[in-house]
Amino acid sequence: MTYLIEQINDILVDLSKNGEILASDWPEDAPVSAVEMGLEERLEKIVLPAHLDLIDVEYIKQKLSDVICRKFEIVGSTNTEMLKVADSQDINNLLYLAEYQHSGRGRRGRTWISPYARNLSISYGLETSLPLSSIGCLSLVIGLAVANALRSIGIDMVRLKWPNDVFVNNRKLGGILVELSDKGSSRAVVIGLGLNIGISQEEQSIIDQPVIDLSSLGVELSRSHLVCLLVESMQHYLKNFLECGFKSLREEYEGFLVYRNQICRLQVGEKVIAEGILGGVNEEGELEFHHGENLKSYSIGEISLKAVDNFS
């Protein structure tokens, strides 16, 4: 499998340079076909779709001088790739990007669908001595960073669904996946972000929840510029969090929190474990639910939040 992925990666590098390759060059036993990736096949050739916006690593390096940036044409998961090196090197400010992920992951093992060069798949590295109890807040901190970056480009309706989803108009725009590797005296934290830029109606139809993309919202910025905006915002909010904790960001986060003051359910799988009015989050990033006169907090884990009226 590794050899095939490396072979496809080299083919895609040639394709991005020349605009087309022979269809026969694509490995017969590849884990994904060119068409499945979102490429086009014409007259026994594989071609790049028109107006494709490829990531410009040199542009990103100029704008983000403190990051170490690597782009994959194809990769299983940028988070997985960064975790592979986390035990042997410092991943602080390491930035992995991918034009295509063939095994992109979301929370609870969900697959993240991302056609070639039409979404963003970002992993950002952080080295920290934070206790595990505090690391749980990171998905909220990153959500807040993403929401503010999007608001800065005119997406005023952006909202955050606790603990790791980015919503616009009750449809999912992106998701966050924080993973870590314990290094004894410190922890390597890999912050993954997937953001929909352009998804066709056909592709949306096979996703198990309502989704939306930036193109349909009128955003015309390059993917490379969006990467810079997002990473700069992430760095800003991570610095604030590491210096002052989540309590300094709590009120701002609650301003983006979707379903607040609505009747919601908390579920583990299909099992309902709580139902009540969503109040907000506490200083540890835990969800606060009102059950009659009682207020109870729920920590980040395998819990799913669903509004009772629409079961989003």
JOGIKA-V693771 format. One record per backbone hydrogen bond with DSSP energy under -0.5 kcal/mol. CO is the residue of the C=O (numbers start at 1). NH is the residue of the N-H. If there is no record, write none. Layout:
# JOGIKA-V693771
{{CO/NH} {CO/NH}}
This chain:
# JOGIKA-V693771
{{1/5} {2/6} {3/7} {4/8} {5/9} {6/10} {7/11} {8/12} {9/13} {10/14} {11/15} {12/16} {13/17} {14/18} {15/19} {19/48} {21/46} {22/25} {23/26} {27/30} {33/37} {34/38} {34/39} {35/38} {37/116} {40/47} {42/45} {44/23} {45/42} {45/47} {46/21} {47/40} {49/52} {52/54} {55/57} {56/60} {57/61} {58/62} {59/63} {60/64} {63/65} {64/67} {67/69} {68/95} {70/97} {72/99} {75/102} {75/103} {76/103} {77/81} {78/82} {79/83} {80/84} {81/85} {82/85} {82/86} {83/87} {85/88} {85/89} {89/91} {91/94} {93/68} {94/125} {95/70} {96/123} {97/72} {98/121} {99/117} {100/75} {104/112} {106/109} {107/110} {110/106} {111/113} {114/101} {115/118} {117/53} {118/197} {118/198} {120/195} {121/98} {122/193} {123/96} {124/191} {125/93} {126/189} {128/187} {131/134} {131/135} {132/136} {134/137} {135/138} {136/139} {137/140} {137/141} {138/142} {139/143} {140/144} {141/145} {142/146} {143/147} {144/148} {145/149} {146/150} {147/151} {148/152} {149/153} {150/153} {150/155} {151/154} {154/156} {155/158} {157/169} {159/167} {160/162} {160/258} {161/164} {161/165} {164/176} {165/161} {165/167} {166/173} {166/174} {167/159} {168/171} {171/168} {172/212} {173/196} {174/166} {175/194} {177/179} {177/192} {179/190} {181/188} {183/185} {186/183} {187/128} {187/189} {188/181} {188/190} {189/126} {189/191} {190/179} {190/192} {191/124} {192/177} {193/122} {194/175} {195/120} {196/214} {197/215} {200/204} {201/205} {202/206} {203/206} {204/207} {210/172} {213/217} {214/219} {215/218} {222/226} {223/227} {224/228} {225/229} {226/230} {227/231} {228/232} {229/233} {230/234} {231/235} {232/236} {233/237} {234/238} {235/239} {236/240} {237/241} {238/242} {239/243} {240/244} {241/245} {245/248} {246/249} {246/250} {249/253} {250/254} {251/255} {253/256} {253/257} {254/257} {256/160} {257/260} {259/262} {262/278} {263/308} {264/276} {265/306} {266/273} {266/274} {267/269} {267/304} {268/271} {270/272} {271/268} {271/273} {274/266} {276/264} {276/278} {277/279} {277/290} {278/261} {280/288} {282/285} {286/282} {287/289} {287/298} {288/279} {288/280} {289/291} {289/296} {290/277} {290/292} {291/294} {294/291} {296/289} {298/287} {304/267} {306/265} {307/311}}
